[in-house]
Amino acid sequence: MFDDLYQEIILDHSRRPQHRGALGEEASHTHLHNPFCGDDIHLWLEFDGERVKKIRFSGMGCLISQAAASMMSELIEGKSVSEAEQVSQDFHKLLHGAEEQARSERIGDLVALGGVRRVPARIRCALLAFESAGAAAGPESRRTQ
Ligand code: ZN
């Protein structure tokens, strides 16, 4: 599914995930489960106005879901909500649309997960972290300070 270089990046993120942990009550929290694979993710976002000040995640899941959560967290912490949405859109394009369209700088290490597009059953694994972040950033769960 993945070539060697990409395989290495994915393994590296799953062995040494970035931003693993939890945040306190001031953060917006979501918990999502992917029944097809068993992936389970808790995600916390803390905002400073329109900026993602901090992101943390925990939970269990397959290599793809864990690596995607680590890669995403690394990319969107410190970014504005609209910049984070662009990253999400580019990653969705990589998995669903034209591959060359999504080769933007914005998606960083996430490009390594491009091979998932050939295995539709695993696409949700790759998108679960973004789904969680989208839910946590939504007006319903977003807490302003
Ligand atoms: Zn999975």
Backbone and ligand atoms as CSV (ligand in chain L), in Angstrom:
chain,resi,resn,atom,element,x,y,z
A,1,MET,N,N,0.832,-1.218,0.000
A,1,MET,CA,C,0.000,0.000,0.000
A,1,MET,C,C,0.863,1.263,0.000
A,2,PHE,N,N,1.998,1.198,0.714
A,2,PHE,CA,C,2.863,2.378,0.810
A,2,PHE,C,C,4.257,2.064,0.303
A,3,ASP,N,N,4.933,3.041,-0.281
A,3,ASP,CA,C,6.327,2.789,-0.622
A,3,ASP,C,C,7.188,2.963,0.633
A,4,ASP,N,N,8.456,2.583,0.533
A,4,ASP,CA,C,9.302,2.480,1.726
A,4,ASP,C,C,9.475,3.777,2.508
A,5,LEU,N,N,9.694,4.864,1.773
A,5,LEU,CA,C,9.898,6.149,2.452
A,5,LEU,C,C,8.652,6.513,3.264
A,6,TYR,N,N,7.480,6.368,2.622
A,6,TYR,CA,C,6.234,6.727,3.285
A,6,TYR,C,C,5.954,5.798,4.459
A,7,GLN,N,N,6.241,4.516,4.254
A,7,GLN,CA,C,6.064,3.540,5.327
A,7,GLN,C,C,6.851,3.975,6.572
A,8,GLU,N,N,8.070,4.443,6.336
A,8,GLU,CA,C,8.948,4.875,7.426
A,8,GLU,C,C,8.364,6.092,8.177
A,9,ILE,N,N,7.847,7.047,7.433
A,9,ILE,CA,C,7.248,8.242,8.058
A,9,ILE,C,C,6.036,7.840,8.911
A,10,ILE,N,N,5.227,6.924,8.371
A,10,ILE,CA,C,4.011,6.484,9.081
A,10,ILE,C,C,4.391,5.741,10.369
A,11,LEU,N,N,5.361,4.840,10.271
A,11,LEU,CA,C,5.804,4.093,11.458
A,11,LEU,C,C,6.378,5.029,12.509
A,12,ASP,N,N,7.137,6.004,12.044
A,12,ASP,CA,C,7.750,6.962,12.951
A,12,ASP,C,C,6.696,7.726,13.756
A,13,HIS,N,N,5.639,8.157,13.086
A,13,HIS,CA,C,4.563,8.876,13.787
A,13,HIS,C,C,3.815,7.967,14.743
A,14,SER,N,N,3.641,6.699,14.382
A,14,SER,CA,C,2.883,5.843,15.281
A,14,SER,C,C,3.736,5.392,16.474
A,15,ARG,N,N,5.044,5.328,16.286
A,15,ARG,CA,C,5.915,4.970,17.416
A,15,ARG,C,C,6.159,6.143,18.349
A,16,ARG,N,N,6.317,7.323,17.759
A,16,ARG,CA,C,6.586,8.520,18.569
A,16,ARG,C,C,5.568,9.595,18.225
A,17,PRO,N,N,4.321,9.351,18.612
A,17,PRO,CA,C,3.282,10.309,18.215
A,17,PRO,C,C,3.490,11.684,18.818
A,18,GLN,N,N,3.195,12.703,18.006
A,18,GLN,CA,C,3.261,14.090,18.460
A,18,GLN,C,C,1.924,14.464,19.077
A,19,HIS,N,N,1.980,15.239,20.143
A,19,HIS,CA,C,0.769,15.804,20.748
A,19,HIS,C,C,-0.153,14.772,21.375
A,20,ARG,N,N,0.394,13.670,21.830
A,20,ARG,CA,C,-0.436,12.714,22.553
A,20,ARG,C,C,-0.635,13.229,23.969
A,21,GLY,N,N,-1.831,13.071,24.497
A,21,GLY,CA,C,-2.107,13.539,25.844
A,21,GLY,C,C,-3.553,13.974,25.956
A,22,ALA,N,N,-3.815,14.878,26.876
A,22,ALA,CA,C,-5.169,15.364,27.090
A,22,ALA,C,C,-5.094,16.820,27.525
A,23,LEU,N,N,-6.208,17.542,27.393
A,23,LEU,CA,C,-6.270,18.918,27.885
A,23,LEU,C,C,-7.410,19.018,28.905
A,24,GLY,N,N,-7.415,20.103,29.628
A,24,GLY,CA,C,-8.393,20.282,30.707
A,24,GLY,C,C,-9.756,20.758,30.230
A,25,GLU,N,N,-10.550,21.199,31.187
A,25,GLU,CA,C,-11.946,21.544,30.914
A,25,GLU,C,C,-12.119,22.755,30.019
A,26,GLU,N,N,-11.078,23.575,29.920
A,26,GLU,CA,C,-11.187,24.768,29.076
A,26,GLU,C,C,-11.131,24.391,27.596
A,27,ALA,N,N,-10.716,23.162,27.314
A,27,ALA,CA,C,-10.595,22.732,25.919
A,27,ALA,C,C,-11.900,22.108,25.435
A,28,SER,N,N,-12.070,22.130,24.103
A,28,SER,CA,C,-13.209,21.476,23.484
A,28,SER,C,C,-12.816,20.017,23.215
A,29,HIS,N,N,-13.674,19.082,23.625
A,29,HIS,CA,C,-13.319,17.662,23.562
A,29,HIS,C,C,-14.289,16.886,22.673
A,30,THR,N,N,-13.761,15.964,21.866
A,30,THR,CA,C,-14.637,15.041,21.131
A,30,THR,C,C,-14.121,13.628,21.282
A,31,HIS,N,N,-15.022,12.682,21.152
A,31,HIS,CA,C,-14.668,11.262,21.208
A,31,HIS,C,C,-15.347,10.588,20.030
A,32,LEU,N,N,-14.555,10.017,19.122
A,32,LEU,CA,C,-15.131,9.340,17.962
A,32,LEU,C,C,-14.614,7.913,17.878
A,33,HIS,N,N,-15.473,7.068,17.296
A,33,HIS,CA,C,-15.163,5.654,17.172
A,33,HIS,C,C,-15.418,5.238,15.731
A,34,ASN,N,N,-14.523,4.451,15.191
A,34,ASN,CA,C,-14.696,3.930,13.839
A,34,ASN,C,C,-14.995,2.438,13.944
A,35,PRO,N,N,-16.266,2.058,13.874
A,35,PRO,CA,C,-16.648,0.662,14.134
A,35,PRO,C,C,-16.079,-0.317,13.112
A,36,PHE,N,N,-15.734,0.166,11.904
A,36,PHE,CA,C,-15.250,-0.745,10.861
A,36,PHE,C,C,-13.863,-1.278,11.169
A,37,CYS,N,N,-13.109,-0.508,11.947
A,37,CYS,CA,C,-11.735,-0.912,12.210
A,37,CYS,C,C,-11.472,-1.028,13.715
A,38,GLY,N,N,-12.285,-0.327,14.512
A,38,GLY,CA,C,-12.086,-0.342,15.959
A,38,GLY,C,C,-11.286,0.845,16.464
A,39,ASP,N,N,-10.977,1.777,15.588
A,39,ASP,CA,C,-10.225,2.968,16.010
A,39,ASP,C,C,-11.070,3.823,16.943
A,40,ASP,N,N,-10.414,4.346,17.934
A,40,ASP,CA,C,-11.093,5.127,18.950
A,40,ASP,C,C,-10.215,6.335,19.247
A,41,ILE,N,N,-10.788,7.525,19.158
A,41,ILE,CA,C,-9.955,8.708,19.383
A,41,ILE,C,C,-10.652,9.730,20.276
A,42,HIS,N,N,-9.911,10.221,21.240
A,42,HIS,CA,C,-10.321,11.376,22.030
A,42,HIS,C,C,-9.453,12.528,21.562
A,43,LEU,N,N,-10.077,13.669,21.314
A,43,LEU,CA,C,-9.312,14.799,20.824
A,43,LEU,C,C,-9.716,16.072,21.558
A,44,TRP,N,N,-8.728,16.852,21.922
A,44,TRP,CA,C,-8.980,18.121,22.608
A,44,TRP,C,C,-8.382,19.264,21.801
A,45,LEU,N,N,-9.144,20.338,21.683
A,45,LEU,CA,C,-8.643,21.542,21.026
A,45,LEU,C,C,-8.825,22.724,21.971
A,46,GLU,N,N,-7.780,23.496,22.089
A,46,GLU,CA,C,-7.889,24.728,22.871
A,46,GLU,C,C,-7.657,25.891,21.918
A,47,PHE,N,N,-8.551,26.873,21.977
A,47,PHE,CA,C,-8.485,27.991,21.038
A,47,PHE,C,C,-8.022,29.263,21.707
A,48,ASP,N,N,-7.336,30.063,20.913
A,48,ASP,CA,C,-7.011,31.416,21.333
A,48,ASP,C,C,-7.616,32.295,20.246
A,49,GLY,N,N,-8.810,32.780,20.456
A,49,GLY,CA,C,-9.552,33.480,19.401
A,49,GLY,C,C,-9.811,32.532,18.253
A,50,GLU,N,N,-9.305,32.863,17.063
A,50,GLU,CA,C,-9.504,32.034,15.880
A,50,GLU,C,C,-8.345,31.071,15.644
A,51,ARG,N,N,-7.447,30.986,16.622
A,51,ARG,CA,C,-6.274,30.142,16.448
A,51,ARG,C,C,-6.382,28.857,17.283
A,52,VAL,N,N,-5.863,27.758,16.724
A,52,VAL,CA,C,-5.769,26.514,17.480
A,52,VAL,C,C,-4.519,26.621,18.353
A,53,LYS,N,N,-4.758,26.887,19.631
A,53,LYS,CA,C,-3.624,27.125,20.524
A,53,LYS,C,C,-2.939,25.805,20.878
A,54,LYS,N,N,-3.747,24.806,21.187
A,54,LYS,CA,C,-3.195,23.505,21.576
A,54,LYS,C,C,-4.088,22.401,21.061
A,55,ILE,N,N,-3.444,21.286,20.704
A,55,ILE,CA,C,-4.210,20.095,20.312
A,55,ILE,C,C,-3.568,18.875,20.960
A,56,ARG,N,N,-4.404,18.014,21.514
A,56,ARG,CA,C,-3.914,16.760,22.096
A,56,ARG,C,C,-4.891,15.648,21.732
A,57,PHE,N,N,-4.359,14.423,21.617
A,57,PHE,CA,C,-5.259,13.299,21.362
A,57,PHE,C,C,-4.814,12.080,22.160
A,58,SER,N,N,-5.754,11.169,22.361
A,58,SER,CA,C,-5.418,9.884,22.964
A,58,SER,C,C,-6.364,8.850,22.374
A,59,GLY,N,N,-6.178,7.603,22.728
A,59,GLY,CA,C,-7.044,6.550,22.214
A,59,GLY,C,C,-6.232,5.452,21.567
A,60,MET,N,N,-6.959,4.433,21.112
A,60,MET,CA,C,-6.322,3.275,20.518
A,60,MET,C,C,-6.797,3.161,19.083
A,61,GLY,N,N,-5.956,2.604,18.246
A,61,GLY,CA,C,-6.409,2.409,16.881
A,61,GLY,C,C,-5.305,1.841,16.028
A,62,CYS,N,N,-5.627,1.635,14.761
A,62,CYS,CA,C,-4.663,1.055,13.839
A,62,CYS,C,C,-3.550,2.074,13.549
A,63,LEU,N,N,-2.529,1.567,12.927
A,63,LEU,CA,C,-1.371,2.366,12.549
A,63,LEU,C,C,-1.779,3.637,11.782
A,64,ILE,N,N,-2.679,3.468,10.824
A,64,ILE,CA,C,-3.075,4.597,9.979
A,64,ILE,C,C,-3.784,5.676,10.796
A,65,SER,N,N,-4.704,5.257,11.661
A,65,SER,CA,C,-5.457,6.251,12.445
A,65,SER,C,C,-4.542,6.988,13.425
A,66,GLN,N,N,-3.611,6.267,14.017
A,66,GLN,CA,C,-2.703,6.888,14.985
A,66,GLN,C,C,-1.704,7.819,14.297
A,67,ALA,N,N,-1.164,7.367,13.185
A,67,ALA,CA,C,-0.209,8.207,12.449
A,67,ALA,C,C,-0.908,9.462,11.925
A,68,ALA,N,N,-2.136,9.313,11.435
A,68,ALA,CA,C,-2.870,10.470,10.900
A,68,ALA,C,C,-3.134,11.497,12.003
A,69,ALA,N,N,-3.480,11.026,13.204
A,69,ALA,CA,C,-3.756,11.946,14.310
A,69,ALA,C,C,-2.489,12.709,14.698
A,70,SER,N,N,-1.361,12.015,14.712
A,70,SER,CA,C,-0.097,12.652,15.045
A,70,SER,C,C,0.303,13.684,13.996
A,71,MET,N,N,0.197,13.298,12.732
A,71,MET,CA,C,0.557,14.203,11.623
A,71,MET,C,C,-0.333,15.428,11.610
A,72,MET,N,N,-1.643,15.192,11.770
A,72,MET,CA,C,-2.584,16.305,11.760
A,72,MET,C,C,-2.301,17.267,12.903
A,73,SER,N,N,-2.056,16.727,14.102
A,73,SER,CA,C,-1.834,17.574,15.273
A,73,SER,C,C,-0.614,18.456,15.079
A,74,GLU,N,N,0.439,17.839,14.549
A,74,GLU,CA,C,1.665,18.571,14.301
A,74,GLU,C,C,1.420,19.739,13.343
A,75,LEU,N,N,0.556,19.488,12.346
A,75,LEU,CA,C,0.304,20.507,11.323
A,75,LEU,C,C,-0.602,21.638,11.787
A,76,ILE,N,N,-1.624,21.309,12.569
A,76,ILE,CA,C,-2.623,22.362,12.818
A,76,ILE,C,C,-2.432,23.122,14.129
A,77,GLU,N,N,-1.599,22.636,15.032
A,77,GLU,CA,C,-1.384,23.417,16.252
A,77,GLU,C,C,-0.712,24.729,15.871
A,78,GLY,N,N,-1.280,25.835,16.344
A,78,GLY,CA,C,-0.733,27.148,16.034
A,78,GLY,C,C,-1.367,27.790,14.815
A,79,LYS,N,N,-2.105,26.997,14.025
A,79,LYS,CA,C,-2.732,27.557,12.824
A,79,LYS,C,C,-4.108,28.143,13.155
A,80,SER,N,N,-4.593,29.004,12.254
A,80,SER,CA,C,-5.947,29.521,12.430
A,80,SER,C,C,-6.924,28.417,12.039
A,81,VAL,N,N,-8.172,28.560,12.493
A,81,VAL,CA,C,-9.188,27.564,12.172
A,81,VAL,C,C,-9.359,27.435,10.654
A,82,SER,N,N,-9.317,28.558,9.927
A,82,SER,CA,C,-9.501,28.455,8.471
A,82,SER,C,C,-8.298,27.802,7.792
A,83,GLU,N,N,-7.090,28.031,8.315
A,83,GLU,CA,C,-5.914,27.335,7.752
A,83,GLU,C,C,-6.014,25.827,8.009
A,84,ALA,N,N,-6.483,25.479,9.201
A,84,ALA,CA,C,-6.650,24.059,9.535
A,84,ALA,C,C,-7.686,23.415,8.617
A,85,GLU,N,N,-8.744,24.173,8.282
A,85,GLU,CA,C,-9.758,23.651,7.357
A,85,GLU,C,C,-9.180,23.409,5.965
A,86,GLN,N,N,-8.248,24.282,5.550
A,86,GLN,CA,C,-7.607,24.075,4.236
A,86,GLN,C,C,-6.775,22.802,4.225
A,87,VAL,N,N,-6.071,22.552,5.338
A,87,VAL,CA,C,-5.288,21.317,5.453
A,87,VAL,C,C,-6.230,20.124,5.319
A,88,SER,N,N,-7.358,20.199,6.015
A,88,SER,CA,C,-8.341,19.128,5.966
A,88,SER,C,C,-8.854,18.911,4.542
A,89,GLN,N,N,-9.155,20.006,3.844
A,89,GLN,CA,C,-9.648,19.891,2.459
A,89,GLN,C,C,-8.601,19.262,1.544
A,90,ASP,N,N,-7.343,19.670,1.712
A,90,ASP,CA,C,-6.271,19.109,0.874
A,90,ASP,C,C,-6.100,17.613,1.143
A,91,PHE,N,N,-6.227,17.237,2.410
A,91,PHE,CA,C,-6.067,15.821,2.757
A,91,PHE,C,C,-7.238,14.999,2.201
A,92,HIS,N,N,-8.455,15.557,2.264
A,92,HIS,CA,C,-9.602,14.875,1.658
A,92,HIS,C,C,-9.395,14.696,0.148
A,93,LYS,N,N,-8.818,15.716,-0.501
A,93,LYS,CA,C,-8.537,15.619,-1.941
A,93,LYS,C,C,-7.539,14.503,-2.212
A,94,LEU,N,N,-6.531,14.394,-1.337
A,94,LEU,CA,C,-5.517,13.361,-1.517
A,94,LEU,C,C,-6.153,11.969,-1.455
A,95,LEU,N,N,-7.140,11.813,-0.577
A,95,LEU,CA,C,-7.744,10.497,-0.378
A,95,LEU,C,C,-8.894,10.200,-1.330
A,96,HIS,N,N,-9.556,11.250,-1.813
A,96,HIS,CA,C,-10.754,11.029,-2.630
A,96,HIS,C,C,-10.636,11.553,-4.051
A,97,GLY,N,N,-9.805,12.549,-4.246
A,97,GLY,CA,C,-9.809,13.224,-5.542
A,97,GLY,C,C,-8.549,12.953,-6.332
A,98,ALA,N,N,-8.147,13.956,-7.069
A,98,ALA,CA,C,-6.959,13.838,-7.894
A,98,ALA,C,C,-5.711,13.987,-7.014
A,99,GLU,N,N,-4.849,13.010,-7.087
A,99,GLU,CA,C,-3.679,12.955,-6.228
A,99,GLU,C,C,-2.783,14.179,-6.401
A,100,GLU,N,N,-2.577,14.562,-7.665
A,100,GLU,CA,C,-1.634,15.669,-7.916
A,100,GLU,C,C,-2.162,17.002,-7.378
A,101,GLN,N,N,-3.476,17.135,-7.344
A,101,GLN,CA,C,-4.110,18.346,-6.809
A,101,GLN,C,C,-3.753,18.593,-5.349
A,102,ALA,N,N,-3.527,17.497,-4.625
A,102,ALA,CA,C,-3.366,17.601,-3.175
A,102,ALA,C,C,-1.912,17.716,-2.748
A,103,ARG,N,N,-0.997,17.721,-3.688
A,103,ARG,CA,C,0.411,17.763,-3.304
A,103,ARG,C,C,0.836,19.166,-2.906
A,104,SER,N,N,0.177,19.703,-1.940
A,104,SER,CA,C,0.528,21.034,-1.473
A,104,SER,C,C,1.428,20.904,-0.251
A,105,GLU,N,N,2.159,21.955,0.014
A,105,GLU,CA,C,3.035,22.009,1.178
A,105,GLU,C,C,2.219,21.873,2.463
A,106,ARG,N,N,0.975,22.331,2.359
A,106,ARG,CA,C,0.139,22.403,3.555
A,106,ARG,C,C,-0.042,21.077,4.271
A,107,ILE,N,N,-0.054,19.963,3.544
A,107,ILE,CA,C,-0.399,18.712,4.206
A,107,ILE,C,C,0.796,17.974,4.806
A,108,GLY,N,N,2.008,18.503,4.639
A,108,GLY,CA,C,3.177,17.960,5.329
A,108,GLY,C,C,3.298,16.443,5.207
A,109,ASP,N,N,3.544,15.781,6.347
A,109,ASP,CA,C,3.734,14.329,6.367
A,109,ASP,C,C,2.494,13.546,5.964
A,110,LEU,N,N,1.324,14.190,6.017
A,110,LEU,CA,C,0.081,13.497,5.646
A,110,LEU,C,C,0.135,12.928,4.233
A,111,VAL,N,N,1.002,13.496,3.405
A,111,VAL,CA,C,1.129,13.014,2.025
A,111,VAL,C,C,1.514,11.522,2.019
A,112,ALA,N,N,2.179,11.093,3.082
A,112,ALA,CA,C,2.594,9.687,3.190
A,112,ALA,C,C,1.400,8.733,3.252
A,113,LEU,N,N,0.237,9.265,3.629
A,113,LEU,CA,C,-0.961,8.421,3.731
A,113,LEU,C,C,-1.748,8.336,2.422
A,114,GLY,N,N,-1.193,8.923,1.357
A,114,GLY,CA,C,-1.878,8.926,0.053
A,114,GLY,C,C,-2.249,7.540,-0.447
A,115,GLY,N,N,-1.450,6.528,-0.090
A,115,GLY,CA,C,-1.714,5.158,-0.545
A,115,GLY,C,C,-3.031,4.598,-0.044
A,116,VAL,N,N,-3.563,5.201,1.024
A,116,VAL,CA,C,-4.844,4.736,1.583
A,116,VAL,C,C,-5.978,4.869,0.559
A,117,ARG,N,N,-5.830,5.815,-0.387
A,117,ARG,CA,C,-6.865,6.002,-1.415
A,117,ARG,C,C,-7.157,4.719,-2.192
A,118,ARG,N,N,-6.183,3.828,-2.247
A,118,ARG,CA,C,-6.382,2.572,-2.976
A,118,ARG,C,C,-7.081,1.500,-2.128
A,119,VAL,N,N,-7.320,1.799,-0.857
A,119,VAL,CA,C,-7.960,0.835,0.046
A,119,VAL,C,C,-9.144,1.536,0.732
A,120,PRO,N,N,-10.272,1.629,0.007
A,120,PRO,CA,C,-11.399,2.435,0.499
A,120,PRO,C,C,-11.831,2.098,1.933
A,121,ALA,N,N,-11.697,0.835,2.326
A,121,ALA,CA,C,-12.130,0.445,3.674
A,121,ALA,C,C,-11.326,1.141,4.770
A,122,ARG,N,N,-10.137,1.637,4.421
A,122,ARG,CA,C,-9.296,2.259,5.444
A,122,ARG,C,C,-9.324,3.789,5.403
A,123,ILE,N,N,-10.072,4.353,4.483
A,123,ILE,CA,C,-10.083,5.818,4.353
A,123,ILE,C,C,-10.598,6.491,5.628
A,124,ARG,N,N,-11.605,5.876,6.243
A,124,ARG,CA,C,-12.139,6.465,7.483
A,124,ARG,C,C,-11.061,6.474,8.574
A,125,CYS,N,N,-10.181,5.462,8.609
A,125,CYS,CA,C,-9.083,5.421,9.584
A,125,CYS,C,C,-8.243,6.689,9.458
A,126,ALA,N,N,-7.937,7.040,8.210
A,126,ALA,CA,C,-7.081,8.203,7.943
A,126,ALA,C,C,-7.801,9.511,8.252
A,127,LEU,N,N,-9.131,9.514,8.094
A,127,LEU,CA,C,-9.880,10.768,8.264
A,127,LEU,C,C,-10.437,10.977,9.662
A,128,LEU,N,N,-10.358,9.961,10.504
A,128,LEU,CA,C,-10.999,10.029,11.825
A,128,LEU,C,C,-10.515,11.224,12.656
A,129,ALA,N,N,-9.219,11.482,12.632
A,129,ALA,CA,C,-8.674,12.598,13.424
A,129,ALA,C,C,-9.227,13.935,12.928
A,130,PHE,N,N,-9.322,14.085,11.600
A,130,PHE,CA,C,-9.865,15.331,11.054
A,130,PHE,C,C,-11.352,15.474,11.386
A,131,GLU,N,N,-12.055,14.346,11.336
A,131,GLU,CA,C,-13.463,14.353,11.708
A,131,GLU,C,C,-13.616,14.828,13.158
A,132,SER,N,N,-12.765,14.326,14.029
A,132,SER,CA,C,-12.798,14.714,15.442
A,132,SER,C,C,-12.485,16.191,15.606
A,133,ALA,N,N,-11.471,16.651,14.890
A,133,ALA,CA,C,-11.073,18.058,15.004
A,133,ALA,C,C,-12.188,18.957,14.483
A,134,GLY,N,N,-12.834,18.541,13.390
A,134,GLY,CA,C,-13.938,19.308,12.830
A,134,GLY,C,C,-15.076,19.422,13.836
A,135,ALA,N,N,-15.362,18.318,14.516
A,135,ALA,CA,C,-16.427,18.321,15.522
A,135,ALA,C,C,-16.043,19.209,16.708
A,136,ALA,N,N,-14.794,19.131,17.127
A,136,ALA,CA,C,-14.347,19.927,18.281
A,136,ALA,C,C,-14.284,21.418,17.952
A,137,ALA,N,N,-14.095,21.742,16.681
A,137,ALA,CA,C,-13.988,23.144,16.274
A,137,ALA,C,C,-15.352,23.728,15.927
A,138,GLY,N,N,-16.369,22.859,15.837
A,138,GLY,CA,C,-17.709,23.314,15.462
A,138,GLY,C,C,-18.300,24.245,16.505
A,139,PRO,N,N,-19.222,25.088,16.057
A,139,PRO,CA,C,-19.805,26.085,16.964
A,139,PRO,C,C,-20.508,25.460,18.173
A,140,GLU,N,N,-21.001,24.239,18.006
A,140,GLU,CA,C,-21.710,23.560,19.085
A,140,GLU,C,C,-20.801,23.274,20.281
A,141,SER,N,N,-19.596,22.752,19.975
A,141,SER,CA,C,-18.749,22.307,21.074
A,141,SER,C,C,-17.661,23.319,21.414
A,142,ARG,N,N,-17.527,24.335,20.597
A,142,ARG,CA,C,-16.473,25.313,20.786
A,142,ARG,C,C,-16.770,26.207,21.983
A,143,ARG,N,N,-15.807,26.333,22.857
A,143,ARG,CA,C,-16.016,27.202,24.022
A,143,ARG,C,C,-15.149,28.443,23.898
A,144,THR,N,N,-15.755,29.571,23.998
A,144,THR,CA,C,-14.962,30.802,23.945
A,144,THR,C,C,-14.656,31.243,25.368
A,145,GLN,N,N,-13.512,31.847,25.505
A,145,GLN,CA,C,-13.090,32.216,26.859
A,145,GLN,C,C,-13.176,33.717,27.056
L,1,ZN,ZN,ZN,-8.204,1.950,11.502
